[in-house]
Amino acid sequence: MSPLRPALVLLSILLAAPVAEAQELSPRVGLAAFITLPASKGAALYDSGWKLSFSIHVRREELIEGRVRMEVGEFPAGKGRLDPGATITVQRARTRLVGYDWLIPLGEKGPTGLDVILGIGGVHWFTDTRVTSLPNNPYPFSWSYSDSDVAFASTLGLRYRLAQHFTLEAHHVFTFKPANGSDFSDGELSHTSVGLGYRF
């Protein structure tokens, strides 16, 4: 055997160790699926819906982990609301959210355990609205229109690390947007979510 072979093997091991360590601490991606329950103003507009989340986990080597979260979802139309003009309005929403979360472990950080979730971000949603006359109207009518809106979003929740790759998560998203003056109004998409995630 060539005397250079052991040296090359040793050199390969020495070079591979930092690469393996960097890979262990590199950002990881995750996927999650949630059931969503609308709250506040949205509870009168929408039925319970769903959302899918794609996340990039960063700063995993530190005590407080970071997570960039991107979500898409939908709130189906609710039962409708009776408006003063003797019409019934039903509305559904398709949602997009981008945010950053701080995952703060409760106790020692390990493959399993409980994390507090604190997050900030923004939400963009598209609504499809249908307005119809009451059934007893002798001159029935109906029309539809689409709209979109944006709002700030903050997240508060808990994540339980079931295993190295699986998580169970429950969080509440508060949405709010500037109103008159310095006040804020409900952003219509505040909701509570429960779901299961997988981190690669």
C-alpha positions as CSV (number, residue, x, y, z in Angstrom):
1,M,0.0,0.0,0.0
2,S,1.3,3.4,-0.9
3,P,2.6,5.4,2.2
4,L,0.5,8.4,0.9
5,R,-2.8,6.6,1.3
6,P,-3.1,6.7,5.2
7,A,-2.1,10.4,5.0
8,L,-4.8,11.1,2.4
9,V,-7.4,9.3,4.5
10,L,-6.4,11.3,7.6
11,L,-6.5,14.5,5.6
12,S,-10.0,13.6,4.2
13,I,-11.3,13.0,7.7
14,L,-9.8,16.3,9.0
15,L,-11.4,18.2,6.1
16,A,-14.8,16.4,6.3
17,A,-15.3,17.1,10.0
18,P,-15.8,20.9,9.7
19,V,-18.1,20.2,6.7
20,A,-20.2,17.8,8.6
21,E,-20.4,20.1,11.6
22,A,-21.4,23.0,9.3
23,Q,-24.1,20.8,7.8
24,E,-25.5,20.0,11.2
25,L,-25.8,23.7,12.1
26,S,-26.9,24.9,8.7
27,P,-30.4,26.2,8.1
28,R,-33.0,23.4,7.8
29,V,-36.4,23.6,6.1
30,G,-39.7,22.4,7.5
31,L,-43.3,21.7,6.3
32,A,-46.5,21.9,8.4
33,A,-50.2,21.6,7.8
34,F,-52.8,23.3,10.1
35,I,-56.5,23.5,10.8
36,T,-57.4,27.2,11.3
37,L,-60.3,28.6,13.3
38,P,-61.1,32.3,12.5
39,A,-61.4,34.7,15.5
40,S,-62.6,38.2,16.2
41,K,-64.1,39.9,13.1
42,G,-63.2,36.9,10.9
43,A,-65.3,34.5,13.0
44,A,-68.5,36.2,11.7
45,L,-67.3,36.0,8.1
46,Y,-65.6,32.6,7.6
47,D,-65.8,29.0,8.4
48,S,-62.8,27.1,9.8
49,G,-60.1,26.6,7.1
50,W,-56.6,25.3,6.5
51,K,-53.1,26.5,5.8
52,L,-49.8,25.0,4.7
53,S,-46.5,26.4,6.0
54,F,-43.0,26.3,4.6
55,S,-40.3,27.4,7.0
56,I,-36.5,27.9,7.1
57,H,-35.0,27.3,10.5
58,V,-31.9,29.4,11.3
59,R,-29.6,30.0,14.3
60,R,-30.3,26.4,15.4
61,E,-27.1,26.2,17.3
62,E,-28.2,29.0,19.7
63,L,-30.6,28.7,22.6
64,I,-33.3,30.7,20.8
65,E,-33.9,29.3,17.4
66,G,-35.1,31.5,14.5
67,R,-37.7,30.6,11.9
68,V,-38.7,32.3,8.7
69,R,-42.3,31.2,8.0
70,M,-44.3,31.4,4.7
71,E,-47.9,30.2,4.6
72,V,-50.7,29.8,2.2
73,G,-54.3,29.0,3.2
74,E,-58.0,29.5,2.8
75,F,-61.0,30.4,4.8
76,P,-64.2,29.1,3.2
77,A,-67.3,31.3,3.2
78,G,-69.4,31.3,6.3
79,K,-73.1,31.2,6.7
80,G,-73.4,34.8,5.5
81,R,-74.5,38.0,7.2
82,L,-77.7,39.9,6.8
83,D,-77.0,43.5,5.8
84,P,-79.3,46.5,6.4
85,G,-80.1,46.7,2.7
86,A,-82.0,43.4,2.9
87,T,-79.2,41.4,1.3
88,I,-77.1,38.4,2.3
89,T,-73.4,38.6,2.0
90,V,-71.0,35.6,2.0
91,Q,-67.3,35.9,1.7
92,R,-64.3,33.6,1.4
93,A,-60.6,34.4,1.7
94,R,-57.3,33.1,0.3
95,T,-54.4,34.0,2.5
96,R,-50.6,34.6,2.3
97,L,-48.4,35.2,5.3
98,V,-44.7,35.8,5.7
99,G,-43.2,36.2,9.2
100,Y,-40.2,35.6,11.5
101,D,-40.6,33.6,14.7
102,W,-38.4,33.3,17.8
103,L,-38.6,29.7,19.2
104,I,-37.8,29.9,22.9
105,P,-37.3,26.6,24.7
106,L,-38.9,26.0,28.1
107,G,-36.2,24.1,29.9
108,E,-33.2,22.4,28.4
109,K,-33.0,22.4,24.6
110,G,-33.0,18.9,23.0
111,P,-34.6,16.6,20.4
112,T,-37.9,16.8,22.4
113,G,-39.3,19.6,24.5
114,L,-41.6,22.6,24.5
115,D,-41.0,26.0,22.8
116,V,-42.7,29.3,23.1
117,I,-43.4,31.0,19.8
118,L,-43.2,34.7,19.4
119,G,-43.5,36.1,15.8
120,I,-44.0,39.2,13.7
121,G,-44.8,39.5,10.0
122,G,-47.4,40.5,7.5
123,V,-50.4,39.0,5.8
124,H,-52.0,39.5,2.4
125,W,-55.4,38.1,1.6
126,F,-57.8,38.0,-1.4
127,T,-61.5,37.9,-0.8
128,D,-64.4,36.7,-3.1
129,T,-67.7,38.2,-2.0
130,R,-71.2,37.4,-3.2
131,V,-74.2,39.5,-2.4
132,T,-77.7,38.2,-3.0
133,S,-81.2,39.3,-2.3
134,L,-83.4,37.6,0.3
135,P,-85.4,34.6,-0.9
136,N,-88.7,36.4,-0.6
137,N,-87.6,39.4,-2.7
138,P,-89.9,39.7,-5.8
139,Y,-87.0,41.0,-7.8
140,P,-84.1,38.7,-7.0
141,F,-80.6,39.8,-7.8
142,S,-77.0,38.7,-7.2
143,W,-73.6,40.0,-7.8
144,S,-70.0,39.1,-7.0
145,Y,-66.7,41.0,-6.6
146,S,-63.1,40.3,-5.5
147,D,-60.8,42.4,-3.4
148,S,-57.5,42.2,-1.5
149,D,-56.0,43.7,1.6
150,V,-52.9,43.6,3.8
151,A,-52.2,43.8,7.5
152,F,-49.6,43.4,10.1
153,A,-49.5,40.0,11.9
154,S,-48.1,38.8,15.3
155,T,-47.9,35.2,16.5
156,L,-48.1,33.7,19.9
157,G,-48.0,30.0,20.5
158,L,-46.4,26.8,21.7
159,R,-44.5,24.1,19.8
160,Y,-43.8,20.6,21.1
161,R,-40.8,18.7,19.7
162,L,-42.2,15.2,19.5
163,A,-38.9,13.8,18.1
164,Q,-36.0,15.1,16.1
165,H,-38.0,15.8,13.0
166,F,-41.7,16.0,14.1
167,T,-43.5,18.8,15.9
168,L,-46.9,19.5,17.2
169,E,-47.8,23.2,17.1
170,A,-50.7,25.5,18.3
171,H,-50.5,29.2,17.8
172,H,-52.7,32.3,17.5
173,V,-52.2,34.9,14.8
174,F,-53.3,38.5,15.6
175,T,-53.9,40.6,12.4
176,F,-54.3,44.4,12.6
177,K,-54.0,47.3,10.2
178,P,-53.9,51.1,10.7
179,A,-57.3,52.7,11.0
180,N,-58.2,56.4,11.5
181,G,-55.5,58.4,13.1
182,S,-53.1,56.3,15.3
183,D,-55.7,53.6,16.0
184,F,-55.6,50.0,14.7
185,S,-58.5,47.9,13.5
186,D,-58.9,44.1,13.4
187,G,-57.2,42.8,10.2
188,E,-60.1,40.3,9.7
189,L,-57.7,37.3,9.6
190,S,-57.0,36.7,13.2
191,H,-57.1,33.0,13.8
192,T,-56.0,30.0,16.0
193,S,-54.2,27.1,14.3
194,V,-53.3,23.6,15.3
195,G,-51.1,21.4,13.2
196,L,-48.3,18.9,12.7
197,G,-44.9,19.7,11.2
198,Y,-41.9,18.0,9.9
199,R,-38.4,19.4,9.8
200,F,-35.9,17.9,7.4
